[in-house]
Amino acid sequence: MVQSRSRVAEHRLLRPLAGLLIAALLVGCGGSGEGDALLTSYQRDLAQALGQPQPQPADPVNIGAFPDRRERLFDIPEIREGMLDLYALRECHITSLVAARNNQLGRVAPPSQRWIYELELWRRLHACWHSDVPESLSENNRDRLARLTAAKTEQLPLVSWNTLFDSDEWTGSFSRASSPLEPDSSAAIDEQVSAIEWLQAATLNQFSQEWQHESSTLEGYLDTLRRRPLTAEILRALLLAEQRLGEANALLEASLADTASCQLLAESGPELKSQFQQKPTAGWLDNLEALASRWLGAVDELLESHVPPPEAIARYRDRWLSLDNPEAPLSAFVAARDEHRRYWQALAEQCE
């Protein structure tokens, strides 16, 4: 930015109620919910159909902590100019803008407003430099205008990154204090993908003089992201599903390794395979894969529209958000599903 130099019976009765309330809170703040109910029901039915003991579902790992603020933001040095020097550039119409940014309200503006400010400042400087104004300036003031325009052109992509990664709306999407995505969440995906797509377009068009960057539009899309930690919900749902599929795969693997296992089956292998493919769990897993691919794809495109990230964000992105890293949640989930299908196919062939 350009600156001037100048937070008892009643007790027995209440105890069961308190327990119910606590359980409800746990479901809302990190419990597994309907998605896990479908998966554990699938495991139970599978164990019964295979004539095996039901597995004891284990808790999946949590997602990694999002990098600290100092690790995820770029250090952007301040450009200091005196008010008299800025007044000499008054025909560029930046003095009132700088004054508003440097007043008490401007100094405590949220990250989104700082981006709006920097966008407008760059546009005025850029337009001024490509006008007749430089010809009327002294050599010192013309050099000052050139220096300010070049500096703000270089800084603007860093400012747009910092705006996103310093906002509570965006960082809250990665909150570890979240529940796995539920099967009825498609509408939330639609709404938030629209917000992501607008932010990507705003980033790609920040050097366009024609791009409209109204503050109310930006705030509206950020408010959409604020409504739920969608990235964390999707990642936790993928980790949960991978864990449950791994436990189900262990059941199938044990049956395949036992030469007498076909005699224990409730139906033939092909019949069982067909039955389990029709269970609601299969539909949820299909939906989860589609939703996760869509959301993480949108996030990936948003990140690609920005400058290369700080190292801490690059590592987080590769470990948790990647579309192709085998150890990332989406790829690991898809691999567990593929393995599950292979086990079912092998059981169908072995126990015809």
C-alpha positions as CSV (number, residue, x, y, z in Angstrom):
1,M,0.0,0.0,0.0
2,V,1.1,3.7,-0.3
3,Q,1.4,5.4,3.1
4,S,2.0,9.0,4.3
5,R,5.1,9.5,6.5
6,S,2.6,11.2,9.2
7,R,-10.1,-8.9,21.2
8,V,-29.8,-34.7,43.5
9,A,-33.4,-35.8,41.7
10,E,-33.2,-33.0,39.3
11,H,-29.6,-33.9,38.8
12,R,-30.3,-37.5,38.0
13,L,-33.0,-36.4,35.6
14,L,-30.8,-34.0,33.8
15,R,-27.8,-36.4,33.4
16,P,-29.3,-38.5,30.5
17,L,-30.4,-35.3,28.8
18,A,-26.9,-33.8,29.1
19,G,-25.5,-37.0,27.6
20,L,-27.9,-36.7,24.6
21,L,-26.9,-33.0,24.1
22,I,-23.2,-33.9,24.2
23,A,-23.7,-36.7,21.7
24,A,-25.6,-34.3,19.4
25,L,-22.8,-31.7,19.7
26,L,-20.2,-34.4,18.9
27,V,-22.1,-35.3,15.7
28,G,-22.3,-31.6,14.8
29,C,-18.6,-30.9,15.5
30,G,-16.8,-33.9,14.2
31,G,-19.0,-36.9,14.5
32,S,-19.4,-39.2,11.5
33,G,-23.1,-38.9,10.8
34,E,-25.2,-40.4,8.0
35,G,-22.4,-41.2,5.7
36,D,-20.6,-43.4,8.3
37,A,-23.9,-45.0,9.2
38,L,-24.2,-46.2,5.6
39,L,-20.7,-47.4,5.5
40,T,-20.8,-49.3,8.8
41,S,-24.2,-50.8,7.8
42,Y,-22.5,-52.0,4.6
43,Q,-19.7,-53.6,6.6
44,R,-22.2,-55.3,9.0
45,D,-24.2,-56.8,6.1
46,L,-21.0,-57.8,4.3
47,A,-19.6,-59.6,7.3
48,Q,-22.9,-61.4,7.8
49,A,-23.1,-62.4,4.1
50,L,-19.5,-63.7,4.2
51,G,-20.0,-65.6,7.5
52,Q,-17.4,-63.5,9.2
53,P,-17.3,-61.5,12.5
54,Q,-18.2,-57.9,12.0
55,P,-15.1,-55.6,12.1
56,Q,-14.7,-53.0,14.7
57,P,-14.6,-49.7,12.8
58,A,-11.6,-47.5,13.6
59,D,-11.5,-43.8,13.6
60,P,-9.9,-42.3,10.4
61,V,-7.0,-39.8,10.7
62,N,-7.9,-36.1,10.8
63,I,-6.9,-33.8,8.0
64,G,-3.7,-31.9,8.4
65,A,-3.6,-28.5,10.1
66,F,-3.7,-25.6,7.6
67,P,-0.5,-23.6,7.6
68,D,-0.1,-20.7,10.0
69,R,-0.8,-17.2,8.7
70,R,2.9,-16.2,8.6
71,E,3.6,-19.4,6.5
72,R,0.8,-18.9,3.9
73,L,1.2,-15.2,3.1
74,F,3.6,-13.2,1.1
75,D,5.6,-10.4,2.6
76,I,4.8,-7.3,0.7
77,P,6.9,-4.2,1.5
78,E,5.2,-0.9,2.0
79,I,5.8,1.9,-0.5
80,R,6.2,5.2,1.4
81,E,5.7,8.5,-0.3
82,G,5.1,11.9,1.1
83,M,1.8,13.6,0.6
84,L,3.4,16.5,-1.3
85,D,5.0,14.0,-3.6
86,L,1.6,12.3,-4.1
87,Y,-0.1,15.7,-4.6
88,A,2.3,16.3,-7.5
89,L,0.5,13.2,-9.1
90,R,-2.9,14.7,-8.4
91,E,-4.0,14.4,-12.0
92,C,-3.7,10.6,-11.6
93,H,-6.5,10.9,-9.0
94,I,-4.8,8.7,-6.4
95,T,-4.4,11.2,-3.5
96,S,-8.0,10.8,-2.1
97,L,-7.7,7.0,-2.5
98,V,-4.4,6.9,-0.6
99,A,-5.8,9.2,2.1
100,A,-8.8,6.9,2.6
101,R,-6.6,3.9,2.8
102,N,-4.4,5.5,5.4
103,N,-7.2,6.8,7.7
104,Q,-8.3,4.9,10.8
105,L,-11.0,2.9,9.0
106,G,-8.7,2.1,6.1
107,R,-6.0,0.7,8.3
108,V,-8.4,-1.9,9.9
109,A,-10.1,-2.8,6.6
110,P,-10.6,-6.6,6.1
111,P,-8.4,-8.4,3.5
112,S,-11.1,-8.2,0.8
113,Q,-11.3,-4.4,1.1
114,R,-7.5,-4.1,0.9
115,W,-7.6,-6.0,-2.4
116,I,-10.4,-3.7,-3.8
117,Y,-8.2,-0.8,-2.8
118,E,-5.1,-2.2,-4.5
119,L,-7.0,-3.0,-7.6
120,E,-8.3,0.5,-7.9
121,L,-5.0,2.1,-7.1
122,W,-3.2,0.0,-9.8
123,R,-5.9,0.9,-12.3
124,R,-5.6,4.6,-11.7
125,L,-1.8,4.4,-11.9
126,H,-1.8,2.3,-15.0
127,A,-4.4,4.5,-16.8
128,C,-2.5,7.6,-15.8
129,W,0.9,6.3,-17.0
130,H,-0.7,5.5,-20.4
131,S,-2.3,8.9,-20.7
132,D,-1.0,12.4,-21.5
133,V,-0.3,13.1,-17.9
134,P,3.4,11.9,-17.8
135,E,4.3,14.5,-20.4
136,S,3.2,17.3,-18.1
137,L,5.2,16.1,-15.1
138,S,8.7,17.0,-14.1
139,E,11.3,14.3,-14.6
140,N,11.3,13.4,-10.9
141,N,7.5,13.1,-10.7
142,R,7.4,11.1,-14.0
143,D,10.0,8.7,-12.6
144,R,8.0,8.5,-9.4
145,L,4.8,7.6,-11.4
146,A,6.7,5.0,-13.3
147,R,8.2,3.5,-10.1
148,L,4.8,3.4,-8.4
149,T,3.1,1.9,-11.4
150,A,5.7,-0.8,-11.8
151,A,5.7,-1.6,-8.1
152,K,2.0,-1.9,-7.9
153,T,1.9,-4.1,-11.0
154,E,4.4,-6.4,-9.4
155,Q,2.6,-6.5,-6.1
156,L,-1.0,-6.9,-7.2
157,P,-0.9,-10.8,-7.7
158,L,0.7,-11.1,-4.3
159,V,-2.0,-8.9,-2.8
160,S,-4.8,-11.0,-4.4
161,W,-3.1,-14.1,-2.9
162,N,-2.9,-12.6,0.5
163,T,-6.5,-11.4,0.3
164,L,-7.7,-14.9,-0.2
165,F,-5.3,-16.7,2.3
166,D,-5.7,-14.0,5.0
167,S,-9.5,-14.2,4.9
168,D,-11.4,-16.1,7.6
169,E,-13.9,-17.2,4.9
170,W,-11.3,-19.1,2.9
171,T,-9.1,-20.4,5.8
172,G,-12.2,-21.6,7.6
173,S,-12.9,-24.0,4.7
174,F,-10.0,-26.1,6.0
175,S,-11.0,-26.2,9.6
176,R,-10.2,-29.5,11.4
177,A,-13.1,-29.0,13.8
178,S,-15.6,-30.2,11.2
179,S,-17.7,-33.2,10.3
180,P,-17.5,-35.4,7.2
181,L,-19.6,-34.4,4.3
182,E,-23.1,-35.8,4.4
183,P,-24.9,-37.6,1.5
184,D,-27.4,-34.7,1.1
185,S,-24.9,-31.9,0.5
186,S,-25.0,-31.4,-3.3
187,A,-26.7,-28.0,-3.0
188,A,-23.9,-26.7,-0.8
189,I,-21.3,-27.8,-3.4
190,D,-23.2,-26.0,-6.2
191,E,-23.3,-22.7,-4.2
192,Q,-19.7,-22.8,-3.2
193,V,-18.4,-23.8,-6.5
194,S,-20.0,-20.7,-8.0
195,A,-18.1,-18.6,-5.4
196,I,-14.8,-20.4,-6.2
197,E,-15.3,-19.8,-10.0
198,W,-16.0,-16.1,-9.4
199,L,-12.8,-15.7,-7.3
200,Q,-10.8,-17.5,-10.0
201,A,-12.3,-15.2,-12.7
202,A,-11.5,-12.1,-10.5
203,T,-7.9,-13.3,-10.1
204,L,-7.4,-13.9,-13.8
205,N,-9.0,-10.5,-14.7
206,Q,-7.3,-8.4,-12.1
207,F,-5.2,-6.7,-14.7
208,S,-8.2,-5.9,-16.9
209,Q,-9.5,-2.4,-16.8
210,E,-12.9,-3.7,-17.9
211,W,-13.4,-6.3,-15.1
212,Q,-16.0,-5.2,-12.6
213,H,-14.8,-5.6,-9.0
214,E,-17.6,-4.3,-6.8
215,S,-17.0,-4.8,-3.1
216,S,-20.5,-6.1,-2.5
217,T,-20.0,-8.9,-5.0
218,L,-16.8,-10.0,-3.5
219,E,-18.2,-9.9,0.0
220,G,-21.2,-11.9,-1.1
221,Y,-19.1,-14.7,-2.5
222,L,-16.9,-14.7,0.5
223,D,-20.0,-15.0,2.7
224,T,-21.0,-18.1,0.8
225,L,-17.6,-19.7,1.6
226,R,-18.1,-18.7,5.3
227,R,-21.3,-20.8,5.7
228,R,-19.5,-24.2,6.1
229,P,-16.0,-25.6,6.0
230,L,-16.6,-27.5,2.8
231,T,-13.1,-28.4,1.9
232,A,-12.5,-30.0,5.3
233,E,-15.9,-31.8,5.2
234,I,-15.0,-33.4,1.8
235,L,-11.5,-34.4,2.9
236,R,-12.8,-35.9,6.1
237,A,-15.5,-37.8,4.1
238,L,-12.9,-39.2,1.8
239,L,-10.7,-40.3,4.7
240,L,-13.6,-41.9,6.4
241,A,-14.8,-43.7,3.3
242,E,-11.2,-44.9,2.6
243,Q,-11.0,-46.3,6.2
244,R,-14.3,-48.1,6.0
245,L,-13.5,-49.5,2.5
246,G,-10.2,-50.8,3.8
247,E,-12.0,-52.6,6.6
248,A,-14.5,-54.1,4.2
249,N,-11.6,-55.1,1.9
250,A,-10.0,-57.0,4.8
251,L,-13.2,-59.0,5.1
252,L,-13.2,-59.9,1.4
253,E,-9.5,-60.7,1.4
254,A,-9.9,-63.1,4.3
255,S,-12.7,-64.9,2.5
256,L,-10.7,-65.2,-0.7
257,A,-7.8,-66.6,1.3
258,D,-10.0,-69.4,2.9
259,T,-10.5,-72.3,0.5
260,A,-13.7,-73.2,2.4
261,S,-15.1,-69.7,2.4
262,C,-17.5,-70.2,-0.5
263,Q,-19.5,-72.7,1.7
264,L,-20.0,-69.9,4.3
265,L,-21.6,-67.4,1.8
266,A,-25.3,-66.5,2.1
267,E,-25.6,-66.6,-1.7
268,S,-23.3,-67.4,-4.6
269,G,-20.5,-64.9,-5.2
270,P,-22.1,-63.3,-8.3
271,E,-25.4,-62.9,-6.5
272,L,-23.7,-61.3,-3.5
273,K,-21.8,-59.0,-5.8
274,S,-24.9,-57.9,-7.5
275,Q,-26.8,-57.3,-4.3
276,F,-24.1,-55.2,-2.7
277,Q,-23.7,-53.1,-5.8
278,Q,-27.3,-52.1,-5.4
279,K,-27.0,-51.0,-1.8
280,P,-27.4,-47.2,-1.0
281,T,-23.8,-47.2,0.1
282,A,-22.6,-47.7,-3.5
283,G,-24.6,-44.7,-4.6
284,W,-23.2,-42.5,-1.8
285,L,-19.6,-43.5,-2.7
286,D,-20.3,-42.7,-6.4
287,N,-21.7,-39.3,-5.3
288,L,-18.8,-38.6,-3.0
289,E,-16.3,-39.3,-5.7
290,A,-18.1,-37.0,-8.1
291,L,-18.6,-34.2,-5.5
292,A,-15.0,-34.4,-4.3
293,S,-13.6,-34.4,-7.8
294,R,-15.7,-31.4,-8.7
295,W,-14.8,-29.4,-5.6
296,L,-11.1,-30.2,-5.4
297,G,-10.9,-29.6,-9.2
298,A,-12.4,-26.1,-8.7
299,V,-10.0,-25.4,-5.8
300,D,-7.1,-26.6,-7.9
301,E,-8.1,-24.2,-10.7
302,L,-8.4,-21.3,-8.3
303,L,-4.9,-22.0,-6.9
304,E,-3.5,-22.3,-10.4
305,S,-4.9,-18.8,-11.3
306,H,-2.6,-17.3,-8.6
307,V,1.1,-16.9,-8.4
308,P,3.1,-20.0,-7.2
309,P,2.3,-20.4,-3.5
310,P,4.5,-20.2,-0.4
311,E,6.2,-23.5,0.4
312,A,3.9,-24.4,3.3
313,I,0.8,-24.1,1.1
314,A,2.5,-26.0,-1.7
315,R,3.2,-28.9,0.7
316,Y,-0.4,-28.8,2.1
317,R,-1.8,-28.7,-1.4
318,D,0.2,-31.7,-2.6
319,R,-0.7,-33.8,0.6
320,W,-4.3,-32.9,1.0
321,L,-5.8,-31.2,-2.1
322,S,-3.9,-33.0,-5.0
323,L,-6.0,-34.7,-7.7
324,D,-3.2,-37.2,-8.5
325,N,-0.9,-37.7,-5.5
326,P,-1.5,-41.3,-4.6
327,E,-1.3,-40.4,-0.9
328,A,-3.8,-37.5,-1.1
329,P,-7.4,-38.3,0.2
330,L,-9.1,-38.3,-3.2
331,S,-6.6,-40.6,-4.9
332,A,-6.4,-42.9,-1.8
333,F,-10.2,-43.2,-1.7
334,V,-10.4,-44.0,-5.4
335,A,-7.7,-46.7,-5.0
336,A,-9.6,-48.2,-2.1
337,R,-12.8,-48.4,-4.2
338,D,-10.9,-49.9,-7.1
339,E,-9.4,-52.6,-4.8
340,H,-12.9,-53.2,-3.4
341,R,-14.2,-53.8,-6.9
342,R,-11.3,-56.2,-7.7
343,Y,-12.0,-58.2,-4.5
344,W,-15.7,-58.5,-5.4
345,Q,-14.9,-59.7,-8.9
346,A,-12.4,-62.2,-7.5
347,L,-15.0,-63.5,-5.0
348,A,-17.7,-63.7,-7.8
349,E,-15.3,-65.8,-9.9
350,Q,-14.1,-68.0,-7.0
351,C,-17.6,-68.7,-5.6
352,E,-19.8,-69.2,-8.7
